[in-house]
Amino acid sequence: MIEVKVVRNGDARAAVREAIGQLFEYRYFLRRDQPVTLTAAFSEPVGDAYVQLLQELGIEAIWKSRPRWEGTPDARFNLLA
């Protein structure tokens, strides 16, 4: 399951918060009885602290880093390979 967010004006806070909330809501209502990988995709880097937060919550992340996509190890393996 993936949630895509635009980072506006370099402020990742709102995008990360929305992605976390939406991914947990989707999992709860749509996939409660099935294991699912949660991934957040962002239009630009969100910073190390937010990446760490996402990973601690069990959410992988990818982000656009011109000219390519970067991300957490599992996200890169699962989505970018």
DRENDONU-281265 format. One record per residue: x, y, z of N, C-alpha, C, CB in turn; residue in three letters. Coordinates in steps of 0.05 Angstrom, whole numbers, always signed. Glycine has a CB too. Example, Ala and Ser with C-alpha at 12.3 -4.5 7.8 and 13.67 -1.06 7.14 Angstrom:
REM DRENDONU-281265
<site <+264 -114 +156> <+246 -90 +156> <+264 -66 +156> <+226 -89 +181> 'ALA'>
<site <+257 -45 +142> <+273 -21 +143> <+258 +1 +157> <+282 -12 +114> 'SER'>
REM end
This chain:
REM DRENDONU-281265
<site <+17 -23 +0> <+0 +0 +0> <+18 +24 +0> <-20 +0 +24> 'MET'>
<site <+12 +43 -17> <+29 +67 -20> <+12 +92 -19> <+46 +66 -46> 'ILE'>
<site <+23 +112 -5> <+10 +139 -4> <+31 +159 -15> <+2 +147 +25> 'GLU'>
<site <+22 +175 -34> <+39 +194 -47> <+32 +222 -37> <+37 +192 -78> 'VAL'>
<site <+53 +238 -30> <+49 +265 -19> <+68 +284 -32> <+52 +265 +11> 'LYS'>
<site <+58 +309 -36> <+75 +330 -46> <+85 +346 -22> <+59 +349 -66> 'VAL'>
<site <+111 +350 -21> <+123 +367 -1> <+122 +396 -11> <+153 +358 +6> 'VAL'>
<site <+108 +413 +4> <+104 +441 -5> <+124 +460 +9> <+75 +449 +0> 'ARG'>
<site <+137 +476 -7> <+155 +496 +4> <+177 +485 +22> <+140 +517 +19> 'ASN'>
<site <+186 +460 +16> <+207 +448 +32> <+199 +439 +60> <+230 +466 +33> 'GLY'>
<site <+173 +441 +67> <+164 +434 +94> <+151 +407 +93> <+144 +455 +104> 'ASP'>
<site <+167 +387 +102> <+158 +359 +101> <+138 +351 +122> <+182 +341 +102> 'ALA'>
<site <+136 +367 +143> <+120 +360 +167> <+92 +352 +159> <+119 +383 +186> 'ARG'>
<site <+77 +368 +145> <+49 +363 +138> <+47 +338 +121> <+36 +387 +125> 'ALA'>
<site <+65 +336 +101> <+64 +313 +83> <+69 +286 +98> <+85 +316 +61> 'ALA'>
<site <+88 +286 +116> <+94 +262 +131> <+71 +255 +150> <+120 +265 +148> 'VAL'>
<site <+60 +275 +164> <+37 +270 +182> <+13 +259 +167> <+30 +296 +197> 'ARG'>
<site <+7 +271 +144> <-15 +261 +128> <-11 +233 +118> <-20 +280 +104> 'GLU'>
<site <+13 +227 +109> <+20 +200 +99> <+16 +179 +121> <+48 +199 +87> 'ALA'>
<site <+27 +185 +145> <+24 +167 +167> <-5 +161 +173> <+39 +178 +192> 'ILE'>
<site <-20 +182 +176> <-49 +179 +183> <-64 +164 +162> <-61 +206 +187> 'GLY'>
<site <-60 +171 +137> <-74 +158 +116> <-67 +128 +113> <-70 +172 +89> 'GLN'>
<site <-41 +122 +115> <-32 +94 +112> <-44 +77 +135> <-2 +92 +113> 'LEU'>
<site <-44 +87 +159> <-55 +71 +181> <-85 +69 +179> <-48 +85 +208> 'PHE'>
<site <-99 +90 +169> <-127 +88 +165> <-134 +68 +143> <-139 +116 +158> 'GLU'>
<site <-120 +70 +121> <-125 +51 +99> <-121 +22 +108> <-107 +57 +75> 'TYR'>
<site <-99 +18 +122> <-93 -10 +132> <-116 -19 +151> <-66 -11 +146> 'ARG'>
<site <-124 -2 +169> <-145 -9 +188> <-171 -17 +174> <-149 +13 +208> 'TYR'>
<site <-180 -1 +156> <-206 -5 +143> <-205 -24 +119> <-217 +21 +135> 'PHE'>
<site <-183 -25 +105> <-182 -40 +80> <-167 -66 +82> <-170 -23 +59> 'LEU'>
<site <-147 -68 +99> <-130 -92 +100> <-125 -101 +129> <-103 -86 +87> 'ARG'>
<site <-144 -98 +146> <-140 -104 +174> <-131 -133 +179> <-165 -99 +190> 'ARG'>
<site <-142 -152 +163> <-136 -180 +168> <-114 -191 +150> <-161 -196 +163> 'ASP'>
<site <-100 -174 +135> <-80 -183 +117> <-54 -167 +121> <-89 -180 +87> 'GLN'>
<site <-31 -181 +121> <-6 -166 +123> <-2 -149 +98> <+18 -185 +127> 'PRO'>
<site <+7 -125 +102> <+11 -106 +79> <+36 -89 +85> <-14 -89 +74> 'VAL'>
<site <+51 -84 +65> <+74 -66 +67> <+64 -37 +63> <+96 -72 +47> 'THR'>
<site <+71 -20 +82> <+63 +9 +80> <+87 +25 +70> <+54 +19 +108> 'LEU'>
<site <+82 +41 +50> <+103 +58 +38> <+92 +86 +33> <+113 +45 +11> 'THR'>
<site <+108 +106 +39> <+102 +133 +34> <+121 +144 +12> <+103 +151 +60> 'ALA'>
<site <+110 +157 -8> <+126 +169 -29> <+123 +199 -28> <+118 +158 -57> 'ALA'>
<site <+146 +213 -30> <+146 +242 -28> <+159 +255 -52> <+160 +251 -2> 'PHE'>
<site <+150 +279 -58> <+160 +294 -82> <+189 +304 -78> <+142 +317 -88> 'SER'>
<site <+199 +304 -54> <+226 +312 -49> <+235 +300 -22> <+229 +343 -48> 'GLU'>
<site <+261 +301 -15> <+270 +289 +10> <+255 +302 +34> <+300 +293 +13> 'PRO'>
<site <+250 +285 +54> <+236 +294 +78> <+255 +297 +102> <+214 +275 +85> 'VAL'>
<site <+279 +289 +100> <+299 +292 +121> <+302 +267 +138> <+291 +315 +139> 'GLY'>
<site <+325 +264 +149> <+332 +240 +164> <+313 +234 +188> <+360 +241 +174> 'ASP'>
<site <+306 +255 +203> <+289 +251 +226> <+261 +239 +218> <+285 +278 +241> 'ALA'>
<site <+250 +250 +196> <+224 +239 +188> <+227 +211 +176> <+211 +258 +167> 'TYR'>
<site <+249 +206 +162> <+253 +179 +152> <+255 +159 +175> <+279 +178 +134> 'VAL'>
<site <+270 +167 +196> <+272 +150 +219> <+245 +145 +233> <+292 +162 +240> 'GLN'>
<site <+229 +167 +236> <+202 +164 +247> <+186 +144 +231> <+189 +191 +248> 'LEU'>
<site <+185 +148 +205> <+170 +130 +187> <+179 +101 +191> <+173 +138 +158> 'LEU'>
<site <+205 +96 +191> <+215 +69 +194> <+207 +57 +221> <+245 +68 +190> 'GLN'>
<site <+209 +73 +243> <+201 +63 +269> <+171 +56 +270> <+207 +84 +290> 'GLU'>
<site <+155 +69 +254> <+127 +62 +252> <+121 +40 +233> <+111 +87 +244> 'LEU'>
<site <+142 +29 +220> <+138 +7 +201> <+130 +16 +173> <+118 -12 +211> 'GLY'>
<site <+137 +41 +166> <+130 +52 +140> <+156 +56 +125> <+114 +78 +143> 'ILE'>
<site <+158 +45 +101> <+181 +50 +84> <+176 +76 +69> <+185 +26 +63> 'GLU'>
<site <+197 +88 +58> <+194 +114 +45> <+212 +116 +20> <+201 +136 +64> 'ALA'>
<site <+201 +130 +0> <+217 +138 -23> <+212 +167 -28> <+209 +120 -49> 'ILE'>
<site <+231 +180 -41> <+229 +209 -47> <+244 +215 -72> <+239 +226 -23> 'TRP'>
<site <+235 +236 -86> <+248 +245 -110> <+273 +261 -103> <+229 +261 -128> 'LYS'>
<site <+295 +252 -113> <+321 +267 -109> <+333 +269 -136> <+340 +251 -88> 'SER'>
<site <+329 +291 -148> <+337 +295 -176> <+365 +285 -182> <+335 +325 -183> 'ARG'>
<site <+369 +270 -202> <+350 +262 -223> <+337 +235 -218> <+364 +262 -250> 'PRO'>
<site <+340 +223 -195> <+329 +196 -191> <+314 +195 -164> <+352 +175 -190> 'ARG'>
<site <+303 +171 -159> <+289 +166 -134> <+307 +154 -114> <+264 +148 -139> 'TRP'>
<site <+305 +161 -89> <+320 +150 -66> <+300 +138 -47> <+338 +171 -52> 'GLU'>
<site <+309 +124 -27> <+291 +114 -7> <+304 +96 +14> <+269 +100 -20> 'GLY'>
<site <+287 +87 +32> <+296 +68 +52> <+304 +42 +38> <+275 +64 +74> 'THR'>
<site <+321 +26 +50> <+330 +1 +37> <+308 -17 +27> <+348 -14 +55> 'PRO'>
<site <+288 -23 +43> <+267 -41 +34> <+250 -29 +12> <+249 -49 +58> 'ASP'>
<site <+245 -3 +14> <+229 +10 -7> <+244 +10 -33> <+223 +39 +2> 'ALA'>
<site <+270 +16 -32> <+285 +15 -57> <+285 -13 -69> <+315 +24 -52> 'ARG'>
<site <+288 -33 -53> <+288 -60 -63> <+260 -68 -75> <+295 -80 -40> 'PHE'>
<site <+239 -61 -60> <+212 -69 -69> <+201 -52 -91> <+194 -67 -45> 'ASN'>
<site <+207 -27 -92> <+194 -9 -111> <+212 +1 -133> <+182 +14 -97> 'LEU'>
<site <+237 +3 -128> <+254 +16 -148> <+271 -3 -164> <+272 +36 -134> 'LEU'>
<site <+272 -28 -156> <+289 -47 -170> <+277 -55 -197> <+293 -72 -153> 'ALA'>
REM end
